[in-house]
Amino acid sequence: ATSQFLNTFIGFLSMDCLVNSQETWKVTHTLHHRHTLASDPQQDRQRLFGSCILIETANIVYTILTYWASDVEFFLQNPSFSKAAALVIRFSLYSFLPANIFLSFVFFLAMWSNYAALLTHAIPVFPKEEQASTSTT
């Protein structure tokens, strides 16, 4: 969108009210890029650790649940109207879902996260000089 306010509002509706808070995302994403490909999954939850898709799915479901817990923790540490509104909207929407649909939603988030986030972060990024030397060998 062309305006900062509109961008922020769209982000609030699409992320904070549905998936996880902007604050949780910034903290975990910054941590990820500070410790890219760290061997400790607690240091970097945004990378692949398992030997198969089942383990990766379990890892990302756990990550989603820890992100939701972080959202509540961040709210309790620094309450604000927007954080409260996002949590109320998100968990109100979730509470209207039957249990099987809620589990399907969490599974969908896991699959989407695996594809859209984790797989794009799984390949190391090399400086252009290294890319040129590795592509010719």
Secondary structure, DSSP 8 states (H G I E B T S, - for coil): --SHHHHHHHHIIIIITTS--HHHHHHHHHHHHHSTT-S-TTT--SS--SSSHHHHHHHHHHHHHHHHHHHHHHHHHS--HHHHHHHHHHHHHHHTS-HHHHHHHHHHHHHHHIIIIIHHHSS----HHHHHHHH--
